[in-house]
Amino acid sequence: MRTSAAAGRAATGGIDVTTPAPEGGSGSGPTVLRMLLGSQLRKLREARGITREVAGWEIRSSESKISRMELGRVSFKERDIADLLTLYGVTDEQERDALLSLARDANTPGWWHRYSDLLPNWFSYYLGLEAAASLIRTYEIQFIPGLLQTEEYTRAVVLLSYERAALDELERRVALRRQRQQAFHRPSPQQQLWAVVDEAALRRPIGGHKVMHEQIQYLIEATALPNIRLQVIPFHAGGHAAAGGAFTILRFPDRDVPDIVYVEQLTGALYLDKREDVDHYANAMERLCVKAEPPASTADILHRILAEIETTGR
């Protein structure tokens, strides 16, 4: 007989659902757990040849609700999961228990929930994906990537959008970004960050001379971390494949969760997981990395910019 842990891994595509991930860690947080459970429910439904409409009727809901569940876009009710498992012919008690346990874990709020009053739903979803990603590849043209910002630089960026915010709200927004960065500074970090930054972002004087001086110094220190890779696209490189703007590609340790491209907009965001879309952005990222200066040159580039700041005061 399989152990409960083995049953949990078998029912959830290889992830051990008996050991919860640490809060704010890089394990499978609630967002990705919902995606994993949704993927398993879709496979079980399709194996039985049951339509979404029939499944929706079984849980007193609609076809669109089943679709959202299978995409991991909504929370789960244990009663609904139990009814669907019965409909799909899942009778093994260990497998049922593992999937129901996964549903409970998927409904547990992530660490970012305490900031929910500040966050639109579309960005809360991103934070769940970011926390669970094993590799984050990002391209930035206007700002230093959020995961590499100093506290003062973050404060200056936040003020650009929330200049009338109360001091408490401002500080909480800064604290939120700082907490997102913690995963990269643990003794044995499980997440990797590969950032490609346009030279313009390094030279745009966000927050003034002192803030930029500290920010560039921080980036120099970050390049020494084993789980952070930073490349710079210099002005002389000319045009490049990502003329459309900033984007992020998230990769996850769980094989049932596809890579996701995140493109932030002014009042929302795009989440792309179709293979052709992800491939298009992945190819653009590869071309950016080729166009950019190699990672080994980044520290020298930053030292030159830092010296210019010290000399010119801007």
Secondary structure, DSSP 4 states (H G I P E B T S, - for coil): ---HHHHHHHHTTT--TTSPPPTTSSS--HHHHHHHHHHHHHHHHHHTT--HHHHHHHTTS-HHHHHHHHTT-S---HHHHHHHHHHTT---HHHHHHHHHHHHHHTSPPGGGGGTTT--HHHHHHHHHHHH-SEEEEEESSS--GGG--HHHHHHHHHHH-TT--HHHHHHHHHHHHHHHGGGGSSS---EEEEEEEHHHHHS-TT-HHHHHHHHHHHHHHTTSTTEEEEEE-GGG---TTTT--EEEEE-SSTTS--EEEEE-SS-EEEE-SHHHHHHHHHHHHHHHHHSPPGGGHHHHHHHHHHHHHHH--
